[in-house]
Amino acid sequence: MKSIARTFQKRVAAGLQSGRDFVIPDQQEQARQTTDFELITWLVIKS
């Protein structure tokens, strides 16, 4: 989870450097803690 949050922060930093049209996500939309995530799984079975 920490890796995902770190990747999100890196993308925000890269977006700030990319141009003036980048918008920083609101504080509520930013992933900061492990409770900010939901676990979603998929199981595909092929015969």
ROMIMI-847179 format. One line per 8 residues: their letters; for each residue z, x, y of N, C-alpha, C, CB. Coordinates in steps of 0.05 Angstrom, whole numbers. Last residue first. Glycine has a CB too. Example, Ala and Ser with C-alpha at 12.3 -4.5 7.8 and 13.67 -1.06 7.14 Angstrom:
<rs>
SA	142 257 -45 143 273 -21 157 258 1 114 282 -12  156 264 -114 156 246 -90 156 264 -66 181 226 -89 $
</rs>
This chain:
<rs>
SKIVLWTI	-384 -222 -457 -387 -220 -485 -413 -206 -493 -387 -247 -498  -338 -205 -406 -366 -208 -414 -368 -206 -445 -385 -188 -401  -292 -224 -361 -295 -219 -390 -324 -225 -397 -276 -236 -407  -255 -206 -307 -282 -214 -315 -285 -206 -345 -304 -200 -297  -206 -221 -263 -210 -214 -291 -237 -224 -300 -187 -224 -310  -175 -202 -205 -198 -215 -217 -200 -204 -245 -224 -210 -200  -121 -212 -158 -133 -199 -182 -156 -215 -192 -112 -194 -204  -85 -197 -102 -106 -215 -113 -120 -199 -135 -127 -223 -91 $
LEFDTTQR	-28 -195 -66 -41 -184 -89 -60 -204 -100 -21 -175 -111  -24 -187 3 -22 -205 -20 -38 -193 -42 -33 -234 -12  14 -153 54 -8 -155 34 -2 -176 14 -13 -128 21  58 -143 83 35 -154 98 11 -159 79 27 -134 120  97 -117 56 98 -147 56 75 -160 70 124 -156 68  90 -64 68 80 -74 42 81 -104 40 96 -62 20  67 -60 137 87 -59 116 76 -70 90 112 -75 124  21 -64 169 41 -43 174 61 -39 151 56 -49 199 $
AQEQQDPI	-39 -87 190 -23 -82 166 -4 -59 171 -42 -77 141  -49 -132 243 -48 -105 234 -30 -102 210 -39 -86 256  -43 -182 264 -65 -178 245 -65 -150 233 -92 -183 258  -3 -180 301 2 -196 277 -19 -191 256 2 -225 284  -27 -149 341 -5 -138 326 0 -153 300 21 -138 343  -99 -157 340 -73 -164 349 -51 -152 331 -70 -195 350  -146 -101 338 -135 -126 327 -107 -131 338 -133 -124 296  -184 -79 392 -162 -73 375 -151 -99 364 -140 -57 390 $
VFDRGSQL	-253 -78 395 -230 -93 402 -207 -87 382 -236 -124 402  -307 -41 424 -288 -44 402 -263 -59 412 -280 -17 390  -341 -29 465 -341 -57 455 -322 -62 432 -369 -64 447  -343 25 476 -326 8 493 -324 -21 483 -337 7 521  -339 66 417 -352 54 440 -333 35 454 -376 39 432  -313 99 380 -341 93 376 -354 81 401 -344 74 353  -259 106 386 -276 128 394 -306 121 393 -271 152 377  -240 59 365 -235 65 393 -253 87 403 -205 72 397 $
GAAVRKQF	-255 65 312 -268 45 328 -264 49 357 -257 17 320  -219 104 295 -248 110 296 -263 90 313 -260 111 267  -172 75 298 -175 98 314 -205 106 317 -159 122 303  -183 36 259 -178 27 286 -182 51 305 -149 16 289  -187 69 214 -210 53 223 -207 44 251 -215 30 204  -135 87 210 -156 107 215 -181 92 225 -163 122 189  -108 40 198 -102 54 223 -124 74 230 -75 68 222  -129 30 147 -133 11 169 -129 24 196 -114 -13 165 $
TRAISKM	-109 75 120 -138 72 123 -144 52 145 -151 62 97  -54 62 121 -64 86 135 -94 85 139 -57 111 118  -54 16 89 -46 14 117 -55 38 133 -15 11 119  -70 39 41 -86 18 53 -80 16 83 -82 -9 39  -27 74 32 -54 85 35 -73 64 49 -66 93 8  14 39 24 15 57 47 -12 68 53 35 80 43  0 16 -24 0 0 0 0 17 25 24 -19 0 $
</rs>
